[in-house]
Amino acid sequence: MKFAFSSLIFPSIFLFLSLFSLATSDNTHDNFLQCLSQNLSNPTSIDTNLIYSPINESSYLSVLNFSIQNPRFNSPSTPKPVVIVTPTLASHVQTAIRCSSKHGVQIRIRSGGHDYEGLSYISDVPFVIIDLFNLRTIEVDVENRTAWIGAGATLGEVYYRIAEKSRTLGFPAGVCPTVGVGGHLSGGGYGTMLRKYGLAADNVIDAQTLKEGFLIGNPWEKTYFGLFAAAEERALELNLEQNATQLVHRWQQIADKFHEDLFIRLILQAISTTDQDSGNKTIQVTFNSLFLGGVDRLLPLMQESFPELGLVREDCTEMSWIESTLYFEGFPSGSPLEVLLDRVPRSRLSFKAKSDYVKEPIPETGLEGIWEMVYEEEVGRAIDHESLWRKNG
């Protein structure tokens, strides 16, 4: 049973790479502010509610730093925006784009700030940030299975508002609740339900966008999604002494053939052991999964498709979809759903990350080379660009 789910993507989310030009005046800051003041429908809001300037350093840095998710890009030498615009209306976005184009200033659009290289909030030339965090209205219509979502909303806020209205509806997007909807959808957006429902962006039917500062298209975005009642999760931890290498190699060969209701990812990390011969460390492989159904249906499917894993009923926990979003983010068991509303990540670590695709299964000798790299890491810390594997089918 399917339903339509709609999200509001405010103008310009998809355009920030096309409006770049070099600033040629030392008065960029003043000229840009003057342009905004002359063109905003409510220019009196420019001082406190809409515009953040280095002139008011405290509030400016507070807004700038709030959504910098990678501390690598939060140092005194990191380029800073000329101005930060925090629109509350689509017309504010239009005005900011027109003024940026007029005065030769690049634009950076920031929804949640989770891009790996800080592209939503840094630039080597004069730039402004349009930060969408005020555009995060979420209106869920359970009867029509639709919703209106501001591009500045986070995934956690979206999940919470859906669950607030229904425990049998959900949305197929990512596992990190502080990721912004605007960037997530414009970049594709994959999560634990992608094998059945595809990427978050696959579900987009319509969107409101901007072209050169003018509205085009219809004002809402609709997506297509499905109905389910419960989720079955699985997390099995094995180390190298428990044939983890062989299981990972086998998983590579069959994961794309699993039932569409089953999603399994791998997480690799070094852990402590009591074995002094191995340096008191080994590699742990976690088979971390979601099944859209109950354990009674999961067990025979796993026995047929991946018997080597040895899944048994005691390994499984049945829960609702919204509860599974807490699990995949790593919240402690029993955490209230309200933790999804927190826009601040539980931790901010400097990192270098890369996503890639493997077209052919990595042989066991190749896996052993990866284990050596992970082994060199600190206990409990995984290598991000190799530690999280998904084979989507």
C-alpha positions in Angstrom: 0.0 0.0 0.0 1.6 3.3 -1.1 1.2 6.9 -0.1 2.4 10.2 -1.3 4.6 12.2 1.0 5.4 15.8 0.1 8.2 18.1 1.1 8.7 21.8 0.5 12.1 22.6 -0.9 12.5 26.3 -0.8 13.9 28.1 -3.8 17.5 27.9 -4.9 18.5 24.7 -3.2 19.6 23.2 -6.5 21.2 26.4 -7.8 24.0 27.4 -5.5 26.7 26.1 -7.9 25.4 28.1 -10.9 25.4 31.6 -9.5 29.1 32.1 -8.7 31.0 35.2 -9.7 34.0 37.0 -8.2 33.5 40.0 -6.0 35.4 43.0 -7.4 34.8 45.6 -4.7 36.2 46.2 -1.3 32.7 47.4 -0.4 31.1 44.1 -1.0 29.7 43.9 2.5 28.1 47.3 2.5 26.8 47.0 -1.0 25.2 43.7 -0.4 23.5 44.9 2.8 22.3 48.0 1.0 20.8 45.9 -1.7 19.0 43.7 0.8 17.7 46.6 2.7 16.3 48.2 -0.5 14.7 45.0 -1.8 13.3 43.2 1.2 9.6 43.3 1.8 10.3 44.1 5.5 13.6 45.9 5.6 13.2 46.6 9.3 14.1 43.0 10.1 17.5 43.3 8.6 19.2 44.2 11.9 18.2 41.2 14.1 16.0 38.7 12.5 17.3 38.0 9.0 20.9 39.2 8.5 24.0 38.3 10.5 27.1 40.4 9.8 30.6 40.3 11.1 29.9 43.8 12.6 27.9 42.0 15.3 30.5 39.3 15.8 28.9 37.4 18.7 25.6 36.6 16.9 27.3 36.2 13.6 29.7 33.6 14.8 26.9 31.8 16.8 24.8 31.3 13.6 27.9 30.5 11.5 29.2 27.8 13.9 25.9 26.3 14.7 25.7 24.1 11.6 29.4 23.6 11.0 29.4 19.8 11.5 33.1 19.2 10.7 35.5 21.1 13.0 38.1 20.8 10.2 36.4 23.9 8.7 36.0 25.9 11.9 39.4 27.5 12.4 40.5 31.2 12.4 42.0 30.6 8.9 38.7 29.2 7.5 37.1 31.7 5.0 34.1 33.4 6.5 31.0 34.7 4.7 30.4 38.4 4.0 26.9 38.0 5.4 24.6 35.2 6.6 21.0 35.4 5.5 18.5 33.4 7.4 15.3 33.7 5.3 11.8 33.1 6.8 10.1 33.5 3.4 10.8 32.4 -0.1 11.0 36.1 -1.2 14.0 36.5 1.2 15.8 33.8 -0.8 14.9 35.5 -4.0 16.3 38.8 -2.8 19.5 37.3 -1.5 20.1 35.6 -4.8 19.5 38.8 -6.8 21.7 40.9 -4.6 24.5 38.3 -4.7 24.3 38.2 -8.5 24.3 42.0 -8.8 27.3 42.5 -6.6 29.4 39.5 -7.7 29.2 37.4 -4.5 29.0 33.6 -4.5 26.2 31.9 -2.7 26.4 29.0 -0.3 23.1 27.3 0.6 23.1 25.5 4.0 20.4 23.2 5.2 22.1 21.1 7.9 25.8 21.6 7.2 26.7 17.9 6.9 28.5 18.0 3.5 31.9 16.3 3.8 34.0 19.2 2.6 32.1 22.1 4.1 30.9 23.3 0.7 27.7 24.7 2.1 29.6 27.2 4.3 33.1 28.0 2.9 34.5 29.4 -0.3 37.8 30.8 -1.5 36.2 34.0 -2.9 33.8 36.4 -1.2 30.5 34.7 -0.5 27.3 34.8 1.5 25.5 31.9 3.3 21.8 31.5 2.9 21.0 29.4 6.0 17.6 27.7 5.8 17.2 26.8 9.4 14.2 29.1 9.8 12.4 27.3 6.9 11.5 24.1 8.7 7.7 24.0 8.9 6.4 20.4 8.8 2.7 19.7 8.2 1.8 16.0 8.0 -1.6 14.9 6.5 -2.0 11.3 7.5 -5.3 10.8 5.6 -3.7 11.7 2.3 -0.3 10.5 3.3 1.3 13.8 2.4 3.4 16.4 4.2 4.8 19.9 3.6 8.4 20.2 4.8 10.6 23.2 4.8 14.1 22.7 3.3 15.7 23.7 6.6 14.1 20.9 8.6 16.3 18.1 9.7 15.5 14.4 9.1 15.0 13.9 12.8 12.4 16.6 12.9 10.7 15.0 9.9 10.7 11.6 11.4 9.4 12.9 14.7 6.5 14.8 13.1 5.4 11.8 11.0 5.5 9.5 14.1 3.6 12.1 16.0 0.7 11.6 13.6 1.1 7.9 12.7 3.1 4.9 13.9 2.6 3.1 10.6 3.9 5.7 8.2 7.5 6.6 7.6 9.9 8.2 5.1 12.9 6.5 3.4 15.8 8.8 4.1 19.1 8.8 6.1 20.1 7.6 9.5 21.6 10.8 10.9 18.8 12.9 12.4 20.6 16.3 12.2 21.1 16.1 8.4 19.1 18.9 6.6 16.3 17.9 4.3 17.3 20.3 1.5 20.8 19.0 1.1 19.8 15.4 1.7 17.2 15.4 -1.1 19.2 17.4 -3.6 22.1 14.9 -3.1 20.0 11.8 -3.4 19.5 10.7 0.2 20.0 7.0 1.0 18.9 5.2 4.2 17.9 1.8 5.6 14.8 1.5 3.4 16.4 2.3 0.0 16.3 -1.4 -1.2 12.5 -1.2 -1.2 11.7 2.5 -1.6 14.8 3.8 -3.3 16.5 7.1 -2.4 14.7 9.9 -0.8 15.1 11.9 -4.0 13.5 9.0 -6.0 10.3 9.9 -4.2 10.2 13.5 -5.3 7.4 14.4 -7.6 7.4 18.1 -7.6 9.4 21.0 -6.2 9.5 24.8 -5.9 12.8 26.1 -7.2 14.4 29.3 -8.3 16.0 30.3 -11.5 17.9 33.6 -11.5 15.8 34.7 -8.5 12.4 33.9 -10.0 10.0 31.2 -8.8 9.4 28.4 -11.3 7.2 25.3 -11.0 4.7 24.3 -8.4 5.1 25.3 -4.8 5.3 21.9 -3.2 7.2 18.7 -3.6 5.5 15.3 -3.4 7.1 12.0 -2.8 6.0 8.4 -3.1 6.3 6.0 -0.2 4.8 2.9 1.4 3.0 1.7 4.5 4.3 -0.8 7.0 3.6 -1.7 10.6 6.9 -2.9 12.2 10.6 -3.1 11.7 12.9 -6.0 12.6 16.5 -5.0 13.3 19.6 -7.2 13.4 23.1 -6.4 14.8 25.5 -9.4 14.9 29.1 -8.7 16.0 31.9 -11.0 14.9 35.7 -10.8 15.0 38.3 -12.2 12.7 38.6 -15.3 14.8 34.9 -16.1 14.1 35.3 -16.2 10.3 34.3 -12.6 9.8 36.4 -12.4 6.7 34.6 -15.2 5.0 31.2 -13.8 6.0 32.0 -10.4 4.6 33.2 -12.0 1.4 30.0 -14.0 1.2 27.8 -11.0 2.0 29.3 -9.1 -1.0 28.2 -11.9 -3.3 24.6 -12.1 -2.1 23.5 -8.8 -0.5 22.0 -7.5 -3.7 19.9 -10.6 -4.0 18.3 -10.3 -0.5 14.5 -9.7 -0.2 13.7 -6.1 -0.8 12.4 -5.8 2.8 15.9 -6.6 4.1 18.8 -4.1 4.5 22.2 -5.2 5.9 25.2 -2.9 6.3 28.6 -3.6 7.7 30.6 -1.6 10.3 34.2 -2.3 10.9 36.3 -1.3 13.8 39.2 -2.3 16.0 38.3 -3.6 19.5 40.3 -4.6 22.6 41.0 -8.3 23.4 42.9 -10.2 26.0 45.1 -11.9 23.4 48.6 -10.5 23.8 49.8 -12.2 20.7 47.5 -10.0 18.6 48.5 -6.8 20.4 45.3 -7.0 22.5 43.3 -5.9 19.5 41.2 -7.5 16.8 38.8 -6.4 14.1 35.1 -6.5 14.8 32.6 -6.7 11.9 29.0 -5.7 12.8 26.2 -6.9 10.6 23.7 -4.1 11.2 20.3 -4.4 9.6 16.6 -3.5 9.2 13.9 -5.8 8.1 10.4 -4.4 7.2 8.4 -7.1 8.9 8.3 -9.5 11.8 10.8 -12.1 13.1 8.6 -15.0 12.0 9.0 -13.9 8.4 12.7 -12.8 8.7 14.1 -16.1 10.0 13.2 -18.3 7.0 14.3 -15.6 4.6 17.7 -15.5 6.3 18.0 -19.2 6.4 17.4 -19.3 2.7 19.6 -16.4 1.7 22.3 -16.1 4.3 22.4 -19.2 6.5 26.2 -18.7 7.2 25.3 -15.8 9.5 23.5 -18.1 11.9 20.7 -15.7 12.7 18.4 -16.9 15.5 15.3 -15.4 17.1 17.2 -14.2 20.2 19.3 -12.0 17.9 16.3 -10.0 16.8 14.3 -7.1 18.3 10.9 -6.1 16.9 10.1 -2.4 17.0 8.3 0.3 15.1 9.9 2.2 12.3 10.4 5.4 14.4 12.1 3.3 17.1 14.5 2.0 14.4 15.6 5.5 13.6 16.8 5.9 17.2 18.7 2.6 17.0 20.5 3.4 13.8 21.7 6.7 15.2 23.0 4.9 18.2 20.8 6.4 20.8 20.7 4.4 24.1 17.8 2.0 24.4 14.8 3.7 25.9 15.7 7.2 24.7 12.6 9.4 24.2 11.6 10.3 20.6 12.2 13.9 21.4 15.9 13.4 21.0 15.2 13.5 17.2 14.3 17.2 17.5 17.8 18.2 18.7 19.5 19.9 15.8 22.9 19.6 17.5 24.8 16.4 16.9 25.8 14.4 19.9 29.4 14.8 18.9 31.4 16.7 16.4 34.7 15.1 15.2 37.1 16.3 12.6 37.0 13.8 9.8 37.9 13.2 6.2 35.3 11.0 4.4 34.7 9.7 0.9 31.9 7.6 -0.6 32.7 5.2 -3.4 31.2 2.2 -5.2 32.8 -1.3 -5.6 31.7 -2.9 -8.8 33.2 -6.3 -8.1 33.4 -8.2 -4.8 36.7 -7.5 -2.9 38.6 -10.8 -2.6 39.5 -12.2 0.8 43.1 -11.1 0.3 41.9 -7.5 -0.3 39.7 -7.7 2.8 42.7 -8.7 4.8 44.5 -5.6 3.6 41.5 -3.5 4.8 41.6 -5.2 8.1 45.3 -4.2 8.5 44.3 -0.5 7.9 41.5 -0.7 10.4 43.8 -2.5 12.9 46.1 0.6 12.9 43.2 2.8 14.1 42.5 3.5 17.8 40.3 1.0 19.6 36.6 1.8 19.0 37.3 4.1 16.1 36.4 3.1 12.6 37.8 4.3 9.3 34.9 6.2 7.9 35.5 5.7 4.2 35.9 1.9 4.6 33.9 1.1 7.8 30.4 1.5 6.5 29.4 -0.8 3.6 26.1 -1.0 1.9 25.2 -3.2 -1.0 21.9 -2.0 -2.1 20.8 -4.2 -5.0 
